[in-house]
Amino acid sequence: MGKIKVTKVKSAINRTKNQKRILEALGLRKIGQTIEHDASPSILGMVNKVSHLVSVEETK
């Protein structure tokens, strides 16, 4: 399993509660904040749901 870096690039204002909760579960609070996660199916599914609010890059 690889690792991914998830960076919040857009605001969660005027987004659904579900999307806000997903960002919170990923550990993203402020714009520009970057968090590293394992590339598990559950994390990738969450990232897919908020893909318009975050940027993702693979790491080693």
Residue pairs with C-beta under 8 A, 6 or more apart in sequence:
1 38
1 39
1 40
2 38
2 39
2 58
2 59
2 60
3 36
3 37
3 38
3 39
3 58
3 59
3 60
4 36
4 37
4 38
4 39
4 43
4 44
4 47
4 56
4 57
4 58
4 59
5 34
5 35
5 36
5 56
5 57
5 58
5 59
6 26
6 28
6 34
6 35
6 36
6 37
6 47
6 54
6 55
6 56
7 32
7 33
7 34
7 35
7 54
7 55
7 56
7 57
8 23
8 28
8 29
8 30
8 31
8 32
8 33
8 53
8 54
9 31
9 32
9 53
9 54
9 55
10 31
10 52
10 53
10 54
11 31
11 53
12 19
12 20
12 23
12 53
15 53
18 49
19 49
19 50
19 53
22 46
22 49
22 50
23 29
23 50
23 53
23 54
25 46
26 35
26 37
26 43
26 46
26 47
26 50
26 54
27 35
28 35
28 54
36 59
37 43
39 58
47 54
47 56
